[in-house]
Amino acid sequence: MPSLPSIRGRGSQRGATGHVPHVPVPLSHYVVDCAVYVDGKRLPGRWTHTDAVKEVRRRKDGFVWIGLHEPDAEQIQGIADTFGLHELAVEDAVHAHQRPKLERYDNTLFMVFKTVRYVTNSSPDSANEIVESGEIMVFLGKDFVITVRHGNHSGLSKLRHVLEEDTERLEIGPSAVLHAIADQVVDNYLDVTDHIEDDIDRMEERVFAPRTEVSAEQIYMFKREVVELRRAVMPLANPLRRLAEGYTPLIPEQVRAFFRDVDDHLTEVSERVTAFDELLTTLVDATLAKITLQQNTDMRKITSWVAIISVPTMVVGVYGMNFDYMPELKWKFGYPLIMSLVLVACLTLYRILRRNRWL
């Protein structure tokens, strides 16, 4: 990921003693982290959301980053009141199951990302799930960014640590955090598509290999998982493009270019997902054609053996009738002759059917 340029000349408005006032309070189970960043550096100590925003607005510098994990309506209400979050956006953040989107409420942006994770399986033929999805909602204001996660695979702790080591990026403000989240989400899309491509390549080899069986139901399962990935990827293109084109002054010009880079990566993912869907459709058609061909082959074999068996069946049926005057009944070589003729007829039929590839 390219580094964002730094913004210089933003002086820190610390107190006369240099002491950073804070109240050491334990974080709630739904509050993953709450931090204050000034000049790109995290202020020490633990903060409540009210103390954090008071500190930032007292300094008139820096921003607050609060991370939440699956809060309910009651738990998020205090934070919503403190930061003036719109009730419709708060409702979406609580209930989740949203499509990727970007909405603007007064001076606040609300953006939804669908996160995905590849589920490792011993074999693509036995997989029941290959894509696990989650969500990240981001509230972005002038001096705060609030992230709400749903799902257990979309953690942002590592991303927070990476950003904290790059003070120049955090100096830019909350928009740098939004860009980093978008970049991480799209990078995960690329990683998942790499794994799915490997699985589809192995499945394609099995479909077109002779004397192998591939279940059409398994390919349909892959198509369903690709559709789930498609629902996460495709709707995100428009929000990223709007951010790159100056949709809001909350995203400064120097960050917009990096959103364009993320949008380029998303376009690559979209093209690959579309190709996956088309290839899986082709594999379904090939599998069904292979099954039909196998059924035709089986029917020809069954028909061939029925034709061969019909010869002795007919002869036995004729000689099973209770007539006094039957050919060769009184001749001692009659039975061996009839059996020999039946055997020759069956062998002749077998050779003809074998030559015509029915057997």
ABEGO torsion letter per residue (X at the ends): XBBBBBBBGBBBBBBAAGBBBBBBBBBBAABABBBBBBGGBBBBEBBBAAAAAAAAAAAGBEBBBBBBBGBBAAAAAAAAAAAGBBAAAAAAAAAEGBBBBBBBBEABBBBBBBBBBBBBBABAAABABABBBBBBBBBBBAABBBBBBBEAAABAAAAAAAAAABAAAAAAEAAAAAAAAAAAAAAAAAAAAAAAAAAAAAAAAAAABBGBBBBAAAAAAAAAAAAAAAAAAAAAAAAAAAAAAGABAABBAAAAAAAAAAAAAAAAAAAAAAAAAAAAAAAAAAAAAAAAAAAAAAAAAAAAAAAAAAAAAAAAAAAABBBABBBGAABAAAAAAAAAAAAAAAAAAAAAAAAAGAX
